[in-house]
């Protein structure tokens, strides 16, 4: 959510990024797990890909295929993270681009309103030109 709208509960996603069903209230998360899921979803989103908020996400094609400024990418990731409900501070953002495997590893740590830190480490798969790999729906493939 790029508007910082208070949300106390969200539907949990499975490892493939799809909504979970069948467990009633067990399919929803709150607190730090909610913030972690929202952060990872926001960081892996393309700018202009959300029909109701065209400014949400990161301009992955420009950062990975065009401008290779690591500082600019880290600042963009920090801005997206700070825009998530529950995030009150970004403690660390590290981007490691492996030109041999063509993968990008993003490590971040944020402080939340739910007493504590949330950290994540995920890899975005890229092609030989540095462009993020996507599925048929345009979703970034994570390693």
C-alpha positions in Angstrom: 0.0 0.0 0.0 1.7 3.1 -1.1 -0.7 5.5 0.7 0.3 4.4 4.2 -3.3 3.5 4.9 -3.6 1.7 8.2 -4.3 -2.0 7.6 -4.2 -4.3 10.6 -4.7 -7.6 8.8 -4.1 -8.9 5.2 -4.6 -12.2 3.4 -1.5 -14.4 3.6 0.3 -15.3 0.5 1.8 -18.8 -0.3 5.3 -19.3 -1.5 4.2 -18.7 -5.1 2.7 -15.3 -4.2 -0.9 -16.5 -4.4 -3.6 -15.8 -1.8 -4.2 -18.6 0.6 -7.7 -20.1 1.2 -9.4 -22.8 3.2 -8.3 -21.9 6.8 -10.8 -19.1 7.5 -9.1 -16.6 9.8 -5.9 -18.7 9.5 -5.5 -17.3 6.0 -4.8 -13.8 7.4 -1.8 -12.3 9.0 -1.1 -9.2 11.1 1.8 -7.5 12.9 5.4 -8.1 11.7 4.5 -10.9 9.3 2.0 -8.6 7.6 4.6 -5.8 7.3 7.2 -8.3 6.0 4.8 -9.6 3.3 3.7 -6.1 2.3 7.4 -5.0 2.0 8.4 -8.0 -0.1 5.4 -7.5 -2.4 6.1 -3.8 -2.8 9.8 -4.3 -3.5 9.1 -6.9 -6.1 6.5 -4.7 -7.9 7.0 -2.9 -11.2 6.1 0.8 -11.2 3.0 1.5 -13.2 1.8 -2.2 -12.8 -0.9 -1.5 -10.2 -4.0 -0.2 -11.9 -5.2 1.7 -8.8 -1.8 3.2 -7.9 0.4 3.7 -11.0 3.1 5.3 -8.9 3.6 2.2 -6.7 6.6 -0.1 -7.2 10.1 0.2 -8.6 11.3 1.0 -12.1 13.1 -2.3 -12.4 13.7 -2.1 -16.2 15.5 1.2 -15.9 17.6 0.2 -12.9 18.6 -3.3 -14.2 18.8 -2.7 -17.9 19.6 1.0 -18.2 20.9 3.0 -15.3 23.1 0.7 -13.2 23.4 3.1 -10.3 23.3 0.9 -7.2 22.9 3.9 -4.9 19.8 5.1 -6.9 18.3 1.6 -6.7 19.0 1.3 -3.0 17.3 4.7 -2.4 14.3 3.7 -4.5 13.9 0.4 -2.5 14.3 2.4 0.8 11.5 4.8 -0.4 9.2 2.0 -1.3 9.8 0.3 2.1 9.2 3.5 4.0 5.9 3.9 2.2 4.6 0.6 3.7 2.2 0.7 6.6 3.9 -0.2 9.8 7.5 0.7 8.7 9.0 3.5 10.7 12.6 3.2 9.7 14.8 1.5 7.1 18.0 0.2 8.8 19.7 -1.5 5.9 19.3 -2.0 2.1 21.9 -3.9 0.3 21.7 -4.8 -3.4 24.1 -7.4 -4.8 24.1 -7.9 -8.5 25.8 -11.1 -9.7 26.7 -10.5 -13.4 27.7 -14.1 -13.9 24.4 -15.7 -12.7 22.4 -12.6 -13.7 20.7 -12.5 -10.3 20.1 -9.6 -8.0 20.0 -10.3 -4.2 18.2 -7.7 -2.2 18.7 -7.6 1.6 16.8 -5.2 3.8 16.0 -4.6 7.4 13.2 -2.3 8.6 12.0 -1.2 12.0 8.2 -1.6 12.5 5.5 -0.2 14.8 5.0 -3.7 16.0 8.1 -3.7 18.2 10.9 -5.1 16.3 12.6 -5.4 13.0 11.7 -7.2 9.8 14.3 -8.4 7.5 14.2 -10.1 4.1 16.6 -11.6 1.7 15.3 -12.5 -1.8 16.8 -12.9 -5.2 15.3 -11.5 -8.4 16.1 -13.6 -11.4 17.3 -11.6 -14.5 18.1 -12.4 -18.2 21.5 -12.0 -19.9 20.7 -8.3 -20.4 19.9 -7.7 -16.7 16.2 -7.5 -17.2 14.0 -9.1 -14.5 12.5 -12.4 -15.6 8.7 -12.4 -15.3 5.9 -15.0 -15.7 3.2 -14.7 -18.3 1.3 -12.2 -16.0 4.3 -9.8 -15.6 5.2 -10.9 -12.1 8.9 -10.8 -11.2 10.4 -14.3 -10.7 12.1 -14.6 -7.4 14.9 -17.2 -6.7 
